[in-house]
Amino acid sequence: MAGNGPKQHSSKSPNAGHNHALDGLRFFAFLLVFFFHALQWSPWGNWPFIRFGFLGVPIFFVLSGFLIGGILLDLKDKQRPGFGLGAKLKTFYIRRALRIFPVYYLFIAILALLLAMSGRPDPVATDSVFWHLAYLTNFRSFFAGMDHIRQGHFWSLAVEEHFYLLAPLVVLLARPRTLVGLLALVITAVAAARWSIYAAGSARDFWVLSPMQFDLLGLGIATAIIERKGRFLGIDARMLRWLGIAGAVFFVLFIRRYYLGRPGIGIWYATFGPLSLGVVTAALVLTLWQRPSWLVSRCFGLRPFAYFGQISYGLYLFHPNCLGWTTRYFGNYNLTNACIGLAVTLGVAMLSWHAFEKPINNLKNRFNYAGRRQVQAIVSAEPATASLAVPEA
């Protein structure tokens, strides 16, 4: 079963409401990715904050697994007339579609229009559009290479979408013991696959394939199980925090030795590096969730950080093009121009959120997780921005 500890439903969580600290964590994960893309080839590229900025994506994955996994676990426990499995799946998919599809496809349409208006044939960009539309950018990146696809950052959005499609079926249909076993199997299998791929010396970008990131998303779900059920495979919240500390030490030591080119280290870093970072992130996420008065929680939860964390989907979606615009008009990147690019990205994402995304996102109140018979009462009693006990990604 999920564990022998006390059952901890979200209604009893110390953070029964929207968790602003997790929003802030999401924003800082975006900043890592942003400055990695902006400055990795600049003189600042060797700074640790820049060089390892790509690690913001694994943080996104663990956080997404925790938030979505928590929602699905709560749905699994809801037993109400007229709100069976079919209604739960329908509600989840509609709410996810309202949050991610409109701005995603609008952005692709704008990119396609700009491409057509440019008058310059770009076979790579034209080909990329079709893969973006189908949420298969990561598979195209695998077969063609990251250098042969435009908007390469879409690979991680494709991974997330595949997770959204599969996770509800797994979490809602599997028995508690089966779910724990499946998560453990996925985490172990992905680690073994990473070891095998590195040992074989493959030059392909296997890491962009969705199954190769499901261990991080699975860790997020496992963390949600610890938060709600008390334990996962005998691991409780306190033990997870100790594992997080150990994972941080392992990650720092091995990533340093790996980038120094020490022999024999690469295969161990490739195998356990992402997993150790995932455990660190899982421990941090759970602590932020359970300890809102913790100093780090209060820092992440500061209003500006939380606000930009809530619109981080748009920030991530738009940032490469905003950086490209900055490069075009302000020259090659240095720290100043990167900050200008960040300001442009923040402005575009804010405009997108308030003028387009938020009005559509508010339609989710018509498809509430409380069940069909209680929707009208909840919508009339709560403001349009009311959120679940577990905030959605």
PEWO-V732571 format. One record per residue. N is the residue number from 0. BURIAL is b if it has 16 or more other ideal C-beta (glycine too) atoms within 10 Angstrom, else e. Layout:
BEGIN
((N | BURIAL) (N | BURIAL))
END
This chain:
BEGIN
((0 | e) (1 | b) (2 | b) (3 | e) (4 | e) (5 | e) (6 | e) (7 | b) (8 | e) (9 | b) (10 | e) (11 | e) (12 | b) (13 | e) (14 | b) (15 | e) (16 | e) (17 | b) (18 | b) (19 | b) (20 | b) (21 | b) (22 | b) (23 | b) (24 | b) (25 | b) (26 | b) (27 | b) (28 | b) (29 | b) (30 | b) (31 | b) (32 | b) (33 | b) (34 | b) (35 | b) (36 | b) (37 | b) (38 | b) (39 | e) (40 | e) (41 | b) (42 | e) (43 | b) (44 | e) (45 | e) (46 | e) (47 | e) (48 | e) (49 | b) (50 | b) (51 | e) (52 | b) (53 | e) (54 | b) (55 | b) (56 | b) (57 | b) (58 | b) (59 | b) (60 | b) (61 | b) (62 | b) (63 | b) (64 | b) (65 | b) (66 | b) (67 | b) (68 | b) (69 | b) (70 | b) (71 | b) (72 | b) (73 | b) (74 | b) (75 | b) (76 | e) (77 | e) (78 | e) (79 | e) (80 | e) (81 | e) (82 | b) (83 | e) (84 | e) (85 | e) (86 | b) (87 | b) (88 | b) (89 | e) (90 | b) (91 | b) (92 | e) (93 | e) (94 | b) (95 | b) (96 | e) (97 | b) (98 | b) (99 | b) (100 | e) (101 | b) (102 | b) (103 | b) (104 | e) (105 | e) (106 | b) (107 | b) (108 | e) (109 | e) (110 | b) (111 | b) (112 | e) (113 | e) (114 | b) (115 | e) (116 | e) (117 | e) (118 | e) (119 | e) (120 | e) (121 | e) (122 | e) (123 | e) (124 | b) (125 | e) (126 | e) (127 | b) (128 | e) (129 | e) (130 | b) (131 | b) (132 | e) (133 | e) (134 | b) (135 | b) (136 | b) (137 | b) (138 | b) (139 | b) (140 | b) (141 | b) (142 | e) (143 | e) (144 | e) (145 | e) (146 | e) (147 | e) (148 | b) (149 | b) (150 | b) (151 | b) (152 | e) (153 | b) (154 | b) (155 | b) (156 | b) (157 | b) (158 | b) (159 | b) (160 | b) (161 | b) (162 | b) (163 | b) (164 | e) (165 | e) (166 | b) (167 | b) (168 | e) (169 | b) (170 | b) (171 | b) (172 | e) (173 | e) (174 | e) (175 | e) (176 | e) (177 | e) (178 | b) (179 | b) (180 | e) (181 | e) (182 | b) (183 | e) (184 | e) (185 | b) (186 | b) (187 | e) (188 | e) (189 | b) (190 | b) (191 | e) (192 | b) (193 | b) (194 | e) (195 | e) (196 | b) (197 | b) (198 | e) (199 | e) (200 | e) (201 | e) (202 | e) (203 | e) (204 | b) (205 | b) (206 | b) (207 | b) (208 | b) (209 | b) (210 | e) (211 | b) (212 | b) (213 | b) (214 | b) (215 | b) (216 | b) (217 | b) (218 | b) (219 | b) (220 | b) (221 | b) (222 | b) (223 | b) (224 | b) (225 | b) (226 | b) (227 | b) (228 | b) (229 | b) (230 | b) (231 | b) (232 | e) (233 | e) (234 | b) (235 | b) (236 | b) (237 | e) (238 | e) (239 | b) (240 | b) (241 | e) (242 | b) (243 | b) (244 | e) (245 | e) (246 | b) (247 | b) (248 | e) (249 | b) (250 | b) (251 | e) (252 | e) (253 | b) (254 | b) (255 | e) (256 | b) (257 | b) (258 | e) (259 | e) (260 | e) (261 | e) (262 | e) (263 | e) (264 | b) (265 | b) (266 | e) (267 | e) (268 | b) (269 | b) (270 | b) (271 | b) (272 | b) (273 | b) (274 | b) (275 | b) (276 | b) (277 | b) (278 | b) (279 | b) (280 | b) (281 | b) (282 | b) (283 | b) (284 | b) (285 | b) (286 | b) (287 | b) (288 | b) (289 | b) (290 | b) (291 | b) (292 | e) (293 | e) (294 | e) (295 | e) (296 | b) (297 | e) (298 | e) (299 | b) (300 | b) (301 | e) (302 | e) (303 | e) (304 | b) (305 | b) (306 | b) (307 | b) (308 | b) (309 | b) (310 | b) (311 | b) (312 | b) (313 | b) (314 | b) (315 | b) (316 | b) (317 | b) (318 | b) (319 | b) (320 | b) (321 | b) (322 | b) (323 | e) (324 | e) (325 | b) (326 | e) (327 | e) (328 | e) (329 | e) (330 | e) (331 | e) (332 | b) (333 | e) (334 | e) (335 | e) (336 | b) (337 | b) (338 | e) (339 | b) (340 | b) (341 | b) (342 | e) (343 | b) (344 | b) (345 | b) (346 | e) (347 | b) (348 | b) (349 | e) (350 | e) (351 | b) (352 | b) (353 | e) (354 | e) (355 | e) (356 | b) (357 | e) (358 | e) (359 | e) (360 | b) (361 | e) (362 | e) (363 | b) (364 | b) (365 | e) (366 | b) (367 | b) (368 | b) (369 | e) (370 | b) (371 | e) (372 | e) (373 | e) (374 | b) (375 | e) (376 | e) (377 | e) (378 | e) (379 | e) (380 | e) (381 | e) (382 | e) (383 | e) (384 | e) (385 | e) (386 | e) (387 | b) (388 | b) (389 | b) (390 | b) (391 | b) (392 | b))
END
